[in-house]
Every structure is written in C-alpha cells, then in structure tokens.
Amino acid sequence: MNIKWQRVLYLALIVVFLGAIITSVYYLLGGFEPIEVYKMKSENRTLVGKTFYKHYTSGDPVDFGKRCRAIIEENRIDGLLTVIRYNNDTIPDDMVYQFIGITLNNEMAEIPRDFEVHEVETGTRYGVFLTMHVLVQPRPPKIEAMIMDAAVENEDELENFFVELRYPDNSLSVEGWVSQ
C-alpha cells in the first residue's frame, strides 16, 4: 500500500469517527427530540418585571434578566423567568422591544420597587416546549415560524409578540397568544 492510499484511509477513518462523535454528542444533548406545537387553553398570569425599548447592543436587558434569575434562584420570588419579545414592523432593526421579568407561581410575592406588575389573561395560545440543550435548540425564528404555521392551520391570528418561559432545569416554553 503506498503512502497516498494510507493517507486517504486515515483521513476517511478520522472523518467517520468525528462524524460518529458529533452525532453522539448531538443525540446526548437532545438534538433528535421531536418538536411539537400544542394548542393550549386560556390562563391568568401575573407578570412582574420591566419593559425595554433599547438598542440591541444595550446590556440593560441582559443585566435585568440576570437579576430576575438571581431573585428566582434565591427563592425571593416563586416564579419563572419570562421574556416577551415584540415583533412589529415599526420597530427599527437595531432596536429591541421586550419585557423581561418573572411569571409568578403564587398570587402573593414581595416585589422589588422598580418592577412593573401586569395581570394578563392569555387567551388561547400555541406553545412549544423544548427540553434539549441550548446548543441544539432551534433558533427563535424557526420556533416562531412553527407556532405561526400551527395558528394559520387552525385559522387563528396571533398577537405581535412571543412569550418565552424559562424553567429552572433550563428547559424552555415558547408561546404565541391568539388575538382576542
């Protein structure tokens, strides 16, 4: 066997083993889990947090999200980290319009002074529940497109925002609420 064929053989083996390793890691992170869109009933929720209309490079929303996560982890408020991303044609491409806060699990909570409080009724909603690792989760536009497609199939029109609920085990629920 000459040297050229040895190199080809070794290169082929390396490619096969790398492919097997990458596929195994992808599987272990949950990358092959099916993603389904569910139609869910109305629910009353209490949201506390802040609304941000900032340049997309601003660190304020990220810092506030970390603060909310710390409040939840320290059990000062029982709830889920919540991000509402507004999609509107009037929002410039370099700006972000979003609400970051906590969806309360209980009706009573000691809320920090600078937090806004919103009582909302969700109405019918479409949601996706993702348990896979963040590295293999589909990107938000793909998830939002899946939710919009499910709503169109059922002849429903969605509001101009999507709600992300982040659970303590790092799983994620993304919801689109039907316009009322």
N, C-alpha and C positions, 0 to 999 in steps of 0.2 A: 504494500500500500504506500503510495507516495505521499509526500508531505501535504500537497494540496488537498487530497481527499481526507486526510486526517483532520486538517483544519475545518473543512466543511462538516465532517462528522461531529467534531467537538462543538462547533458553532450551533449545529442542529440540536445537539443534546442540551446545550445551555438554553436555547430558546424554548425547548419543550419543558425543561424543569422550571424556568422562570414563568412560563405560562401556567404550569400547574400550581406554583406557589401563589401567583397573583389571583388565580381563580379560587384557591382555598381561602385566602385572606378575604376576598370579596364575599365568599359564602359565609365565613365566620362572622363578618360584620353585618350580615343580614341583607346583602345586596340582591339576593334572589327572591326575597319575600314579595308576594303579590301585593299590589296596592289597589284598594277598592274604595269607591266613593259611596258613602252612606247618606241616605236622606233621614234627617232627624227631626224630632218634634220641637215645638217652642219651649223656651226655658227662660226663667227670670234670673238675671245675674246682677251682681253689684261689682262694679269695676272701680278701682282706685288707682290713681297714677297721674301722669302728665301727658299733654298733647304737645308734640314738637312739629314745628314747621321750620326746618333748618337746611342749610347746605349739606349735601350728602357726606362731606368730609368732617362735619362737626362731631366732636367727641361727646357732646352733651347727652344725646340719646343713649349711647353706649354706657356712659358713666351712670346714668339714671337706671338703666337696665341692670347693671351690676349691683346697684344699691337695692333695687327691688329683690333681686335674687338673694342678697345677703339677708334682707329682712325675712324672707321666707325660710331660708336655711337656719336662721337663729330662732325660728318659731315665734317671732313677734307678731306675725300675721299668718293665719292659716289660709293658704290660697295657692293659686297657680300663676306663674309668670305669664303675662299676656302682652302680645304685641298686635296692634291693629294697624294694618298698612292700607292707606287710602290710595286708590288708583283713580286719577282724574286727569282729563286732558288739559285742564287749566294749570296743573302743577308743572313748573319747568323741569326739564330733565336733570338739572343739577340740584334740585331741592327734594327733600323727603318730608312727607306729611304723615305722621304716625302717632298713635297713642301707645305709650309704654306704661305698664302697671301690673296690677295684681287683680285677678278674679277671686273674690272672697268665697271661701267654702262655708263660712258662717255669716249670719246676719250682723253680728256684733264684732267689732275689731277696733283697736286703738290705732287710728290712722295718723301718720305724720301730718303736720300742719300744712305743708306745701303740696299735698296731694289733692287732686280733684276727685270728686265722688260722682259716679254715674250709675243710675239704676236703669237697666235696659231689659227689654223683652226681645229675645232673639227672633221670634217668629220661626217659621220652618227654615231649616238650614241644611246645607250639604257639607259633609266633612270627610276628611281623610285622616286616618290615624297611622302614624309612622313610628315603628319601633326599631328600625335599623339604625346603625351608627351614622352620625352626621356626615362622615366621609363618603358614604354610599347613598345617602338620601338624594332623591331627585331635587333639582333646583326649584325654587319657588315658582317661577313662571310655568314650569311643567305641571306642578301640583295645581296651581290656579287654573290652568287650561283644562285639566281633568275635571275639576269642580264645575267650571263653566259649561263644559260639554254635557255633564250629567244634568245640569239645570235646564239646558236647551232641550235635551231629550224629553224632559218632563214638562216642557213649555213654561218654565219659571224664569223670572228675571231676577238677577242678583243685585244686591246693593253694590256701591262702588268701593268696597273695601273687603279685605280678608282678615280673619282673626286667627292668630297663632296662639295656642295654649301649650306651654312647655311644662312637662311633668318632672318631678324630682329624679326619675330614673333616666332622664334625657330623651324620653320619647316625646313626640310632638303630634298635636292635632291641629289641622288647618281647616277652617270653616269659611264658607261663603253663605251669607244670610239672604234669604229671598226677600225682595222688596215687598213692602206691605201697602 
